[in-house]
Amino acid sequence: MRPTPFSARLLPAALIAVLAVAACSSDAIKPNPTPPDFQGLGSGSPGDASVSRMGGDDSGTIFGIGKGRNQNQGGGGGGGGTGIGVNAFLWRGALDTIAFMPLASADPFGGVIITDWYTPPGTSGERFKATIYIMSRDLRSDGVRVNIFRQALQNGQWVDEPVDATTVGDIENKVLARARRMREQLQASS
């Protein structure tokens, strides 16, 4: 059987496609070690290069994932782990604090928790949404940032309304207090 002009042109294209796919799955390709530059997010945002993601003694992990053998035994090994990229106490404290709100998404590697709209019981014309950023692997007061969004129902439309600054501060303080309590409980049981 003789190849047609169409199949003769298709064979090299198919060969190139197979080689390209094989090259993409090669171990020679390494992820980019440079964190992305999230421009426009402001100081202290999860992608801000000025925010340290290096852990300290109170840097937690979830279910022990990411703690290498040397870390568990107090050795000073510098091996990389596969744990979460943020402080586990702050992460769990944030989830516990906003547990009454439905979650839209939670990214433990990026340290972002986003809730869905929540309407408090007894009110029908007001709803809230929260975004919490865990910005540190250390349990620090500046390791958490909370944004609260509020909307009110006016003429059948949801309209953005301002949120009292003390509300945001109160939620951040509750997250920090819960995280500290969990760390103290863990240390007391050790």
Backbone torsions as a table, in degrees:
resi	resn	phi	psi	omega
1	MET	NA	133.8	-175.9
2	ARG	-96.2	132.5	-180.0
3	PRO	-67.4	142.1	176.3
4	THR	-80.7	161.0	178.6
5	PRO	-59.1	-33.3	-179.7
6	PHE	-67.9	-47.5	-179.2
7	SER	-68.2	-30.1	177.8
8	ALA	-66.2	-32.7	177.1
9	ARG	-81.0	-28.1	-177.6
10	LEU	-75.5	-33.5	-178.0
11	LEU	-59.7	-48.7	178.2
12	PRO	-63.2	-35.9	179.4
13	ALA	-66.2	-40.2	178.6
14	ALA	-66.9	-40.1	178.3
15	LEU	-62.6	-42.5	178.0
16	ILE	-63.9	-40.8	179.5
17	ALA	-63.8	-42.2	178.8
18	VAL	-63.9	-42.6	178.6
19	LEU	-65.1	-37.8	179.5
20	ALA	-65.4	-42.2	178.4
21	VAL	-65.5	-41.7	178.9
22	ALA	-64.0	-37.2	178.9
23	ALA	-68.1	-34.5	179.7
24	CYS	-68.3	-28.9	-178.7
25	SER	-92.3	6.6	-179.3
26	SER	-69.9	149.4	176.6
27	ASP	-73.5	-10.1	-178.2
28	ALA	-70.4	-20.0	-178.7
29	ILE	-85.0	124.8	-178.4
30	LYS	-114.4	149.1	176.9
31	PRO	-67.2	153.6	179.6
32	ASN	-70.6	118.5	-178.1
33	PRO	-75.2	-11.8	-178.6
34	THR	-84.4	125.4	179.9
35	PRO	-67.1	150.9	179.5
36	PRO	-65.8	152.8	179.1
37	ASP	-97.6	103.2	179.3
38	PHE	-86.2	89.5	-178.3
39	GLN	-77.2	143.4	176.4
40	GLY	87.8	-1.2	179.5
41	LEU	-87.8	-11.7	177.4
42	GLY	88.7	167.6	-177.7
43	SER	-65.7	138.7	176.6
44	GLY	84.5	5.6	179.2
45	SER	-74.6	161.6	-175.7
46	PRO	-56.0	-27.3	-179.8
47	GLY	-96.2	2.8	-177.0
48	ASP	-69.3	126.0	-177.2
49	ALA	-68.2	-18.8	-179.2
50	SER	-78.5	-10.8	-179.7
51	VAL	-90.4	123.6	-178.9
52	SER	-80.0	134.6	175.2
53	ARG	-111.2	16.2	178.4
54	MET	-83.0	138.3	-174.2
55	GLY	-87.9	155.7	174.2
56	GLY	-113.3	-162.2	-178.5
57	ASP	-64.8	-30.7	-178.4
58	ASP	-96.3	15.2	176.2
59	SER	-75.0	116.2	-174.5
60	GLY	-97.5	170.6	173.0
61	THR	-133.4	163.1	178.8
62	ILE	-95.5	126.0	178.6
63	PHE	55.5	26.6	177.4
64	GLY	78.2	-0.5	-179.9
65	ILE	-69.3	133.5	177.6
66	GLY	96.9	-12.7	176.2
67	LYS	-91.1	112.6	178.2
68	GLY	-73.3	170.6	-178.8
69	ARG	-60.1	-41.4	-179.8
70	ASN	-65.5	-35.1	-179.7
71	GLN	-69.9	-39.8	-179.5
72	ASN	-66.6	-30.4	-176.8
73	GLN	-97.1	6.6	177.2
74	GLY	83.6	3.5	177.0
75	GLY	-70.4	153.1	-176.2
76	GLY	-89.3	31.6	-178.0
77	GLY	-62.3	145.2	-178.4
78	GLY	-106.9	25.8	-177.8
79	GLY	-69.7	148.0	178.8
80	GLY	-80.8	150.5	179.8
81	GLY	-117.4	178.9	179.2
82	THR	-114.8	18.8	-178.3
83	GLY	-75.3	-175.8	-179.9
84	ILE	-69.8	157.0	-176.4
85	GLY	-89.0	7.2	-177.9
86	VAL	-133.1	169.6	179.2
87	ASN	-66.1	125.6	-176.6
88	ALA	-67.0	-32.8	178.7
89	PHE	-67.3	-42.6	177.0
90	LEU	-65.1	-40.8	-179.9
91	TRP	-61.1	-50.8	-178.6
92	ARG	-67.5	-38.3	177.3
93	GLY	-61.8	-38.5	178.3
94	ALA	-67.6	-44.3	179.0
95	LEU	-63.2	-40.7	179.0
96	ASP	-66.1	-38.7	-176.8
97	THR	-66.6	-37.6	-177.9
98	ILE	-104.8	23.1	-177.3
99	ALA	-60.4	-22.9	-179.4
100	PHE	-75.9	-13.4	-179.6
101	MET	-100.3	144.2	178.4
102	PRO	-71.6	137.6	179.5
103	LEU	-82.3	136.3	172.3
104	ALA	-95.5	-43.3	176.3
105	SER	-160.1	154.5	177.6
106	ALA	-144.9	121.5	-178.3
107	ASP	-118.5	97.2	-177.2
108	PRO	-70.0	-20.2	179.7
109	PHE	-80.7	-35.8	177.2
110	GLY	-91.9	-16.5	178.3
111	GLY	77.7	35.6	-178.0
112	VAL	-123.5	129.5	175.8
113	ILE	-121.0	126.9	179.7
114	ILE	-124.7	128.4	177.7
115	THR	-96.7	164.7	171.9
116	ASP	-89.1	174.4	179.9
117	TRP	-65.1	138.7	-178.5
118	TYR	-128.1	128.9	175.3
119	THR	-107.9	117.8	-179.5
120	PRO	-61.8	148.1	177.9
121	PRO	-59.4	139.2	178.3
122	GLY	89.1	-6.9	176.1
123	THR	-123.3	139.7	180.0
124	SER	-119.6	-14.0	-176.0
125	GLY	-107.4	22.6	-177.4
126	GLU	-148.6	139.9	177.0
127	ARG	-144.3	157.4	-176.2
128	PHE	-130.8	153.2	176.2
129	LYS	-141.5	144.7	-178.2
130	ALA	-129.0	146.4	169.9
131	THR	-127.8	125.7	-179.0
132	ILE	-118.8	130.3	177.7
133	TYR	-111.0	122.5	172.0
134	ILE	-97.5	115.7	-168.4
135	MET	-112.5	13.1	-176.8
136	SER	-149.3	154.7	171.9
137	ARG	-92.1	-5.3	176.3
138	ASP	-101.3	150.5	175.8
139	LEU	-83.0	94.3	-177.4
140	ARG	-132.1	156.3	-177.8
141	SER	-67.0	-26.6	177.7
142	ASP	-95.5	16.0	-179.4
143	GLY	-87.6	-1.7	180.0
144	VAL	-135.1	138.8	175.4
145	ARG	-134.1	133.6	-176.7
146	VAL	-118.7	136.3	171.0
147	ASN	-119.9	127.4	177.8
148	ILE	-114.4	134.9	177.5
149	PHE	-116.8	138.1	-177.7
150	ARG	-128.6	137.0	175.8
151	GLN	-132.1	146.1	177.0
152	ALA	-121.1	145.2	-179.9
153	LEU	-84.5	117.0	179.5
154	GLN	-132.7	117.8	179.8
155	ASN	55.7	40.8	177.7
156	GLY	77.8	4.4	179.9
157	GLN	-120.0	142.2	174.1
158	TRP	-82.5	124.1	-177.2
159	VAL	-118.2	133.4	178.3
160	ASP	-64.1	137.3	179.4
161	GLU	-126.9	153.0	178.1
162	PRO	-70.5	153.5	177.2
163	VAL	-113.1	135.4	179.5
164	ASP	-62.2	132.4	-178.2
165	ALA	-61.4	-29.7	179.4
166	THR	-68.4	-28.0	177.6
167	THR	-63.5	-45.8	178.6
168	VAL	-62.0	-45.5	178.7
169	GLY	-62.4	-39.4	178.7
170	ASP	-63.3	-41.6	-179.8
171	ILE	-68.0	-42.5	177.3
172	GLU	-59.7	-42.4	179.1
173	ASN	-65.2	-36.8	178.1
174	LYS	-67.5	-38.6	177.1
175	VAL	-62.1	-46.6	-179.6
176	LEU	-63.5	-42.8	-180.0
177	ALA	-63.8	-42.5	178.9
178	ARG	-64.4	-42.0	179.3
179	ALA	-63.0	-42.7	179.1
180	ARG	-64.8	-41.3	178.3
181	ARG	-61.3	-42.9	179.8
182	MET	-65.2	-40.1	178.8
183	ARG	-64.7	-42.5	179.4
184	GLU	-64.2	-40.3	178.4
185	GLN	-63.7	-40.1	179.2
186	LEU	-66.4	-42.0	179.9
187	GLN	-68.3	-35.3	179.8
188	ALA	-70.2	-30.3	-179.3
189	SER	-83.7	-11.1	-179.0
190	SER	-83.1	NA	NA
